[in-house]
Each structure stands twice: as C-alpha cells, then as structure tokens.
Amino acid sequence: MNIFRLFGDFLHLGSICLLLYKMIMLKNCAGVSLRTQFLYVIVFICRYGIDLFTSFISLYNTLMKIFFLASSIAIVYLMRTKYRATYDTQSDTFPLYFLIVPSIILGIIFTDDYSVFELLWTFSIFLESLAIMPQLFLLTKKGGAEAITSHYVFTLGGYRVFYILNWVYRYFGEGYSPYNAWLAGLIQTVLYADFFYMYIKKVWLEKKWELPGVATILDRK
C-alpha cells in the first residue's frame, strides 16, 4: 500500500467520524443530505456485500470495508430515526434517479467483464462519483452550512483526490490503469472543483461559508 492510498483511507475515515460526531455530540443532522447518505449505502453494499465473503486481501482492508459499510447504514438509520426532527426534508430534494440511472448505464458500458461482481463494482464507482450531488445541492439551496458540515464534505472530497493520486502512482509504478475508475474519478473531481474553491475562499480565508450557483441552475424551470 502506498502513502496516497493510506492518506485517502484516513481522510475517508475522518470524514465519517466528523459526520458521526456532528450527529451524536451535537444531536442534529441539519445540513446533511439523507439522499447522499442513502446513495453511499447502495455504493458500499454493491462494492463490499459480495466481496467481504469471497475475497481476503488483508485484515486492514477487511476492517475498512466493514467500517464503511456499517457506518453508512448507521448514519442513514440515525437520520431516519433519532435525528429525524432536525433533517431538512424540504431542501433535500435532488432526484436520485438522475444519479442512479446514469450510473447503471455507465457501469454496463465500462465494466471489465459482465460477471455480477464486476458489474456491481463498476456501478458502485460511478454512483460514488455522483453521490455527493444531493449534498452539494442542499448546501447551495440553503445558502450556507455549519463549519463542521463543510469540513465533512471537504474531507470527503480530499479522500477522492488522494485516491486519484494513488492511481497515478500505481500507473507509473505498476502499470495499473483502471480506465473505469479513472473516468469516475474525473467526474467526481469536476463536481468537487467549485466546492473546493469556495471552501478555501470562504472557510479558510474569510471564515464563513457560501456556495452560489448550483441551486439556481437546478431550480430553473
């Protein structure tokens, strides 16, 4: 395992811990998109549901897979039950079929083979690349976010940046070139680009948060 993969994993781990901290310690899920979290449940079930029982690479890999799957389910459960009163149903309205249907199509087109495992894995990487859209839509529609929520999204995006660096490193070091993962990573980078710019500008430089534009475009009839 290289340093980019390790940093990516721990940023992913950190983003989930930030979200759980917000929900459990601050006792609310305001500003968090349940739709995005539901998509992550689908992603991890498709990616690890079979893989956990059919392959073993290392204890580290197995524990990470279990954590990501279990934590995604726990987050959705908490948002649907204990913290439901703080969830903004009115603003979290991004249509999921806009993300699921293209992910299915891309998964079929760009899969390496048509085994069930490979189809599910390819579908999951494209869905993960798009899953942040409801969260970004919610932030822009609300016109702002708590600092901890924006830190969560930034850390989650950082995890994907380091995974892309991991693929670049492996390409030059091992000749590893998963074209479908590269494409999904490119899609996700484009989606996060505006967020990263505004995060650095507003949170780091101006100590506030605002991300204009997306909600206006998506709300247009």
N, C-alpha and C positions, 0 to 999 in steps of 0.2 A: 504494500500500500504506500502511495506517495503522499507528500505533505499537503498537496492540493485536495486530494480526496479526504484526508483526515480533517483539514480545516472546514471543508464543506459539510462533512458529517456533524461536526461540533457546532457549526452555525445553525444547521437544521435542528439539532437537539436544543440549542439555545433558544431558537425562535419558538419552539413548542413550549419550553419552560417559561418563557416570557408570557405567552398566552395563558397558560395554566395559572401562573402567578397572578395575572390580572383578574382572572375569573374567581380563583379561590380566595386570594388575600383581599382583593378589592370588592369582591362579591358582586360583580356585574360582567356582562358581556357586551356592553354598549360599544358601538362602532365596529363590532366583529361580524363578518358575514357568515351566517349559518350555511348559505349556499356554497360558499368556497370550502367550508369545513366538510360539508357533505360530499363534495367532489373529491376531497382528499381521502375520505373513507373509501370511495369507489376505487381511487388510484391504488391505495395500499392493499385492498382486498384482491384486486386484479393482479397486482405485481407479486404479492407475497402469499396470497391464500393457498396456492398450489406449491409455490417454491419452498415454503417452510417445511413441507413434508416430503419433498422429493430431492432436495439438494442441500449439501452442507459444505460451506467453504471454510468458515472459522466460527469460533464462539462469538467473536466480536460482531461479525456480520449477522449471525442469528439473533443476538440480543438487540441489535439496532433494528432489525426487521420487526421483531416482536414489539419493541417500544413504539415505533412509528405507527404500526397498525393499531395497537391498543390505545395509544394516546389520541389518535384521530377519532376513534369510536367514543372514547371518554369525553372528548371536547363536545362532540355533537350531542351526546347524552346530557351533559350538564347544561348546554344551551337550550335543549328542548324541555328540561325539567326544572332544576334548581334555580337557574338564572333566566328563565323564560320571560319574566316580567321586565327585564332590562334589555331584551333583544328588540331591535327596531325592525319590526316586520314591514312597516310601511315603506322604508327606504331600501330594504334588501330585496330588490325585485328583478335583478338581472335574469333573463330567461335561460335556464340551464340547457335547453335543447340546442341553443346556439353554440354551445361548447361541446356537448356530448356527441351530437350527430357528426360534426366535422372530425372529432377525434376518432370515431368509429371508422369513418371513410379513410382518413389518413393512416390509421392502424392497418387497414386491409391493404392499402396501396403500398405502404412502405415496410411491411413485415418481411423478415428474412425468410420465413417459411410459414406454412399455414397450419402448423400444429396449434392446439388450443393454448398451450403455454406461451408460445411466441406471439400469437395474436393478442392475447391479454396483456403481455408485457409491452408490446408496441402501442396498443391503445392507451395504456396507462401513462407512457411517457408523453404522449401528445396531450392527454387530458390534464396531466400535471402542469404542462406548459401553459394551458389556458385557464386553469382553475383559479388563478388569482384575480381574474377579471371581475367577478362579483364583488370581491373585497375592494378593488380599486374604484369600481362604480359606486359602492356605498360611501367610500371616503369623499369622493368628489361631489356626490349628491348631498351629503351632509355639510360640505364646505369646510371640513376640518376633522381632526381626530385627537384623542388623548395622546400624549407623548409615547406612552407605553405601547399603544396600538401601532403607531407609525414605526416605532423601534422593531416591533414584531414583524411588520411587513418588510422593512429594510433588511433585517437579519435573514428572513426567509429568501429574499432576493439574492442576498450575499452568498447563501448556500449554493444557489444555482450558478453564480459566477465562478465559484471555486470548482464546481463540478465541470464546467466548461474548460477551465484551466487544466483540470485533471485529464480530460480527453485530449487536449492539445499535447500535454506532457507524454501521455501514453502513445499518441500518434507518432511522435518523433522518437520515443524510446523503444516502443514495441511494435510499431506499425498498426496499432489498434485504431480502426476507423469505422465506428458505428454510424453510418450516414443518417439513420433514422433518429438517433439520439442527438446528432449534430443539428438536424433540422428543428427538432423540438426545442433544443437549447437556443437556437437563433430566434424562434418565435417568442420564447419567454424573455429573452434579452430585450427584444423590441418593446414588449409590453411593459417591462420594468424601467425602461430608459427614462421616460418622463418622470416617473416616481422618484428614481434615484436623484435626478437633477433637482427636483423640488424639495426632496428630503434634505439634501446637503445645503441648499439655499435657505430653506425656512427653518429647519430644526437646528442645524449646526451654526449657521451664520446669523439668523435673525431670531432664533429661539421661539419659533412658532410654526404652525403647520397649515398649509393650504395647497390644494392641487386642483387647478381650474381645468375646464375644457371638456373632460370626458363625459360628465353627466349631461352637459348642454347638448353635446352631439347625439348621445344616445336617447335623450328625451325628445328630440326633434321629431315631429310627426311627418 
